[in-house]
Amino acid sequence: MSDNQRARFVLQYGPVADRVAAQTGISRDVLLSQWGLETGWGKSVIPGTNNLGNIKDSSGRGVRARDNMTGSRDAYRAYATPEAFGNDYASLLARRYPGALGAGDDVMRFSSALKAGGYAEDPRYVDKMASIYGGLTGAPTAGLGADAPTDYPIDADALYGIAPAAAGPASGPKIGKITTAPGAISKSMASQQTQGQDAAPTPAAQTPDYSAWIDNYIRSIVNNA
């Protein structure tokens, strides 16, 4: 992950983070750190979704992508704009993770509340969040010990996504950035959002499911390696 890539992500989504911060009492840097962890600083956003938090769609009508933890293909919420994502994300925190509200710059409190509420299954989620926040802000890394890295490596292939090189050739279907929709971060549709009433409506336009094409392309890379 390059500093330029992180800087571009912060520049692009900083205004969205500012709006969510005003609604939730969570600092923009903590929010950007979590979205950066979810997407590899933008390298692994599910195409056509603007879903920076990999929020699953319990209605099953969202964009299909592979869950990296379970191997299942699940539906993920799609938003017309990053701002629409931000509004739904703030609403989800208020409903499902009230302990995260008002966390301010306390990244440990914020990430621990998400972990306890079922947003994340990764046992190192809190530590990774603290490390990434430290790399973004220069704040001391909390909870990781003296030998911990100051910025956890979040290349898409190292954590929750597919390496961008595996996204397919330029001549193929227009895939853009590919994600394996990390199950390590998004637990299960039922436990993350609970019952159908928490499901946000998805846009009328349906994004094609490229999962089979991606799987076949990756298999061809492996077979020809």
C-alpha positions as a Markdown table, in Angstrom:
| # | Residue | x | y | z |
|---|---|---|---|---|
| 1 | Met | 0.0 | 0.0 | 0.0 |
| 2 | Ser | 1.5 | 3.3 | -1.1 |
| 3 | Asp | 1.1 | 6.6 | 0.7 |
| 4 | Asn | -0.3 | 8.1 | -2.5 |
| 5 | Gln | -3.0 | 5.4 | -2.7 |
| 6 | Arg | -4.0 | 6.1 | 0.9 |
| 7 | Ala | -3.9 | 9.9 | 0.3 |
| 8 | Arg | -6.2 | 9.5 | -2.7 |
| 9 | Phe | -8.6 | 7.5 | -0.7 |
| 10 | Val | -8.7 | 10.1 | 2.1 |
| 11 | Leu | -9.1 | 12.9 | -0.4 |
| 12 | Gln | -12.0 | 11.1 | -2.2 |
| 13 | Tyr | -13.9 | 9.9 | 0.8 |
| 14 | Gly | -12.9 | 12.4 | 3.5 |
| 15 | Pro | -16.1 | 14.5 | 2.9 |
| 16 | Val | -18.2 | 11.4 | 3.4 |
| 17 | Ala | -16.4 | 10.6 | 6.6 |
| 18 | Asp | -17.0 | 14.1 | 7.8 |
| 19 | Arg | -20.7 | 13.7 | 7.3 |
| 20 | Val | -20.8 | 10.4 | 9.1 |
| 21 | Ala | -18.6 | 11.7 | 11.9 |
| 22 | Ala | -21.1 | 14.5 | 12.5 |
| 23 | Gln | -24.0 | 11.9 | 12.7 |
| 24 | Thr | -22.2 | 9.4 | 14.9 |
| 25 | Gly | -19.6 | 11.2 | 17.1 |
| 26 | Ile | -16.8 | 9.0 | 15.6 |
| 27 | Ser | -13.8 | 10.8 | 14.2 |
| 28 | Arg | -13.3 | 10.9 | 10.4 |
| 29 | Asp | -9.8 | 9.3 | 10.8 |
| 30 | Val | -11.3 | 6.3 | 12.7 |
| 31 | Leu | -14.0 | 5.9 | 10.0 |
| 32 | Leu | -11.5 | 6.3 | 7.2 |
| 33 | Ser | -9.3 | 3.7 | 8.8 |
| 34 | Gln | -12.1 | 1.2 | 9.0 |
| 35 | Trp | -13.1 | 1.8 | 5.4 |
| 36 | Gly | -9.5 | 1.6 | 4.4 |
| 37 | Leu | -9.2 | -1.8 | 6.1 |
| 38 | Glu | -12.4 | -3.1 | 4.5 |
| 39 | Thr | -11.3 | -2.1 | 0.9 |
| 40 | Gly | -7.5 | -2.0 | 0.9 |
| 41 | Trp | -7.7 | 1.8 | 0.7 |
| 42 | Gly | -10.1 | 1.5 | -2.3 |
| 43 | Lys | -8.4 | -1.3 | -4.1 |
| 44 | Ser | -11.2 | -3.8 | -3.4 |
| 45 | Val | -14.5 | -2.0 | -3.5 |
| 46 | Ile | -17.2 | -4.3 | -5.0 |
| 47 | Pro | -17.8 | -2.9 | -8.5 |
| 48 | Gly | -20.9 | -0.7 | -8.8 |
| 49 | Thr | -21.7 | -0.6 | -5.1 |
| 50 | Asn | -19.9 | 2.3 | -3.4 |
| 51 | Asn | -20.0 | 0.0 | -0.4 |
| 52 | Leu | -17.0 | 1.0 | 1.6 |
| 53 | Gly | -18.0 | -1.1 | 4.6 |
| 54 | Asn | -18.8 | -4.4 | 2.8 |
| 55 | Ile | -22.3 | -4.3 | 4.3 |
| 56 | Lys | -24.3 | -7.4 | 3.4 |
| 57 | Asp | -27.8 | -7.2 | 2.0 |
| 58 | Ser | -30.0 | -9.6 | 4.1 |
| 59 | Ser | -32.8 | -9.3 | 1.4 |
| 60 | Gly | -30.5 | -11.2 | -1.0 |
| 61 | Arg | -31.2 | -8.6 | -3.8 |
| 62 | Gly | -27.7 | -7.0 | -3.6 |
| 63 | Val | -24.6 | -7.4 | -5.7 |
| 64 | Arg | -23.2 | -10.9 | -5.4 |
| 65 | Ala | -19.6 | -11.5 | -4.4 |
| 66 | Arg | -17.6 | -14.2 | -2.7 |
| 67 | Asp | -17.1 | -14.2 | 1.0 |
| 68 | Asn | -13.4 | -14.7 | 1.6 |
| 69 | Met | -13.9 | -16.3 | 5.0 |
| 70 | Thr | -16.7 | -18.8 | 4.2 |
| 71 | Gly | -16.4 | -19.2 | 0.5 |
| 72 | Ser | -20.1 | -18.4 | 0.0 |
| 73 | Arg | -21.4 | -16.0 | -2.6 |
| 74 | Asp | -23.4 | -13.4 | -0.6 |
| 75 | Ala | -25.4 | -10.3 | -1.5 |
| 76 | Tyr | -23.9 | -6.9 | -0.7 |
| 77 | Arg | -25.7 | -3.6 | -0.5 |
| 78 | Ala | -25.3 | -1.3 | -3.4 |
| 79 | Tyr | -25.5 | 2.5 | -3.2 |
| 80 | Ala | -26.0 | 5.1 | -5.9 |
| 81 | Thr | -23.3 | 7.3 | -4.3 |
| 82 | Pro | -20.7 | 7.2 | -1.5 |
| 83 | Glu | -22.9 | 9.7 | 0.3 |
| 84 | Ala | -25.8 | 7.2 | 0.3 |
| 85 | Phe | -23.5 | 4.6 | 1.7 |
| 86 | Gly | -22.4 | 7.0 | 4.4 |
| 87 | Asn | -26.1 | 7.6 | 5.5 |
| 88 | Asp | -26.8 | 3.9 | 5.6 |
| 89 | Tyr | -23.6 | 3.1 | 7.4 |
| 90 | Ala | -24.4 | 5.7 | 10.1 |
| 91 | Ser | -27.9 | 4.3 | 10.5 |
| 92 | Leu | -26.5 | 0.7 | 10.8 |
| 93 | Leu | -24.1 | 1.8 | 13.5 |
| 94 | Ala | -26.9 | 3.4 | 15.5 |
| 95 | Arg | -29.1 | 0.4 | 15.2 |
| 96 | Arg | -26.7 | -2.5 | 15.6 |
| 97 | Tyr | -23.5 | -1.1 | 17.2 |
| 98 | Pro | -24.5 | 1.7 | 19.6 |
| 99 | Gly | -21.4 | 1.2 | 21.7 |
| 100 | Ala | -19.4 | 2.6 | 18.8 |
| 101 | Leu | -21.3 | 5.9 | 18.8 |
| 102 | Gly | -19.4 | 8.8 | 20.4 |
| 103 | Ala | -16.1 | 7.0 | 20.3 |
| 104 | Gly | -14.3 | 10.1 | 18.8 |
| 105 | Asp | -10.7 | 9.3 | 18.2 |
| 106 | Asp | -10.8 | 6.2 | 20.5 |
| 107 | Val | -10.2 | 3.6 | 17.8 |
| 108 | Met | -9.9 | 0.8 | 20.3 |
| 109 | Arg | -13.4 | 1.5 | 21.7 |
| 110 | Phe | -14.9 | 1.8 | 18.2 |
| 111 | Ser | -13.4 | -1.4 | 16.8 |
| 112 | Ser | -14.1 | -3.4 | 20.0 |
| 113 | Ala | -17.7 | -2.4 | 19.8 |
| 114 | Leu | -17.9 | -3.6 | 16.1 |
| 115 | Lys | -16.1 | -6.8 | 17.0 |
| 116 | Ala | -18.4 | -7.5 | 20.0 |
| 117 | Gly | -21.5 | -6.7 | 18.0 |
| 118 | Gly | -20.6 | -9.2 | 15.3 |
| 119 | Tyr | -19.4 | -6.9 | 12.5 |
| 120 | Ala | -16.1 | -8.7 | 12.4 |
| 121 | Glu | -15.0 | -12.3 | 12.9 |
| 122 | Asp | -11.2 | -11.7 | 12.4 |
| 123 | Pro | -9.6 | -12.3 | 15.9 |
| 124 | Arg | -7.0 | -9.6 | 15.1 |
| 125 | Tyr | -9.6 | -7.0 | 13.9 |
| 126 | Val | -9.1 | -4.6 | 16.8 |
| 127 | Asp | -5.3 | -4.7 | 16.5 |
| 128 | Lys | -5.4 | -4.2 | 12.8 |
| 129 | Met | -7.7 | -1.2 | 13.2 |
| 130 | Ala | -5.4 | 0.3 | 15.8 |
| 131 | Ser | -2.4 | -0.2 | 13.6 |
| 132 | Ile | -4.0 | 1.3 | 10.4 |
| 133 | Tyr | -5.3 | 4.2 | 12.4 |
| 134 | Gly | -1.8 | 4.8 | 13.7 |
| 135 | Gly | -0.4 | 4.7 | 10.2 |
| 136 | Leu | -2.9 | 7.2 | 9.0 |
| 137 | Thr | -2.6 | 9.7 | 11.9 |
| 138 | Gly | 0.8 | 9.0 | 13.4 |
| 139 | Ala | -0.8 | 8.2 | 16.7 |
| 140 | Pro | 0.9 | 5.5 | 18.9 |
| 141 | Thr | -0.3 | 2.1 | 18.0 |
| 142 | Ala | -2.4 | 0.7 | 20.9 |
| 143 | Gly | -2.9 | -2.8 | 21.9 |
| 144 | Leu | -0.2 | -4.5 | 19.8 |
| 145 | Gly | 2.9 | -4.4 | 21.9 |
| 146 | Ala | 6.3 | -2.8 | 21.4 |
| 147 | Asp | 7.2 | -4.8 | 18.3 |
| 148 | Ala | 3.9 | -4.1 | 16.4 |
| 149 | Pro | 4.0 | -2.5 | 13.0 |
| 150 | Thr | 2.9 | 1.1 | 12.9 |
| 151 | Asp | 0.8 | 0.5 | 9.8 |
| 152 | Tyr | -0.6 | -3.0 | 9.2 |
| 153 | Pro | -0.1 | -4.0 | 5.6 |
| 154 | Ile | -3.5 | -3.9 | 3.9 |
| 155 | Asp | -2.8 | -4.9 | 0.3 |
| 156 | Ala | -6.0 | -6.4 | -1.0 |
| 157 | Asp | -4.5 | -9.8 | -1.5 |
| 158 | Ala | -2.9 | -9.8 | 2.0 |
| 159 | Leu | -6.1 | -9.2 | 3.9 |
| 160 | Tyr | -9.6 | -9.5 | 2.5 |
| 161 | Gly | -9.5 | -8.9 | -1.2 |
| 162 | Ile | -8.1 | -10.3 | -4.5 |
| 163 | Ala | -4.9 | -8.7 | -5.8 |
| 164 | Pro | -5.9 | -6.1 | -8.5 |
| 165 | Ala | -3.8 | -8.1 | -11.1 |
| 166 | Ala | -6.4 | -10.9 | -10.7 |
| 167 | Ala | -9.3 | -8.6 | -11.7 |
| 168 | Gly | -9.1 | -9.7 | -15.3 |
| 169 | Pro | -7.8 | -8.3 | -18.6 |
| 170 | Ala | -8.7 | -4.9 | -19.9 |
| 171 | Ser | -10.4 | -6.6 | -22.9 |
| 172 | Gly | -12.8 | -8.7 | -20.7 |
| 173 | Pro | -16.0 | -7.6 | -19.0 |
| 174 | Lys | -15.7 | -4.2 | -17.3 |
| 175 | Ile | -14.9 | -5.4 | -13.8 |
| 176 | Gly | -12.8 | -2.6 | -12.3 |
| 177 | Lys | -11.7 | -3.2 | -8.8 |
| 178 | Ile | -12.5 | -6.7 | -7.5 |
| 179 | Thr | -13.2 | -7.8 | -4.0 |
| 180 | Thr | -13.8 | -11.2 | -2.3 |
| 181 | Ala | -16.1 | -9.4 | 0.0 |
| 182 | Pro | -14.3 | -10.2 | 3.3 |
| 183 | Gly | -16.2 | -12.5 | 5.6 |
| 184 | Ala | -13.5 | -11.7 | 8.1 |
| 185 | Ile | -15.1 | -8.3 | 8.4 |
| 186 | Ser | -18.7 | -8.9 | 7.4 |
| 187 | Lys | -19.9 | -11.7 | 9.6 |
| 188 | Ser | -23.2 | -13.3 | 8.4 |
| 189 | Met | -26.1 | -11.4 | 6.8 |
| 190 | Ala | -28.4 | -12.5 | 9.7 |
| 191 | Ser | -26.0 | -11.5 | 12.5 |
| 192 | Gln | -24.6 | -8.4 | 10.9 |
| 193 | Gln | -27.9 | -6.7 | 10.2 |
| 194 | Thr | -30.5 | -8.9 | 12.0 |
| 195 | Gln | -33.9 | -9.7 | 10.5 |
| 196 | Gly | -35.2 | -8.2 | 7.3 |
| 197 | Gln | -36.1 | -4.8 | 8.7 |
| 198 | Asp | -32.5 | -3.7 | 8.8 |
| 199 | Ala | -32.0 | -4.3 | 5.0 |
| 200 | Ala | -31.7 | -1.2 | 3.0 |
| 201 | Pro | -33.3 | -1.0 | -0.4 |
| 202 | Thr | -31.0 | -1.5 | -3.3 |
| 203 | Pro | -31.1 | 0.6 | -6.4 |
| 204 | Ala | -33.5 | -0.5 | -9.2 |
| 205 | Ala | -30.6 | -1.1 | -11.6 |
| 206 | Gln | -29.1 | -4.5 | -11.1 |
| 207 | Thr | -25.4 | -4.9 | -11.4 |
| 208 | Pro | -24.4 | -8.1 | -13.3 |
| 209 | Asp | -22.9 | -11.0 | -11.2 |
| 210 | Tyr | -19.4 | -11.5 | -12.5 |
| 211 | Ser | -18.4 | -14.1 | -9.9 |
| 212 | Ala | -18.3 | -17.1 | -12.3 |
| 213 | Trp | -16.2 | -15.1 | -14.8 |
| 214 | Ile | -13.8 | -14.1 | -12.1 |
| 215 | Asp | -13.5 | -17.7 | -10.8 |
| 216 | Asn | -12.8 | -19.1 | -14.3 |
| 217 | Tyr | -10.2 | -16.4 | -14.9 |
| 218 | Ile | -8.4 | -17.0 | -11.7 |
| 219 | Arg | -8.4 | -20.8 | -12.4 |
| 220 | Ser | -6.8 | -20.1 | -15.8 |
| 221 | Ile | -4.0 | -18.1 | -14.1 |
| 222 | Val | -3.4 | -20.9 | -11.6 |
| 223 | Asn | -3.4 | -23.6 | -14.3 |
| 224 | Asn | -1.0 | -21.7 | -16.6 |
| 225 | Ala | 1.3 | -20.7 | -13.8 |
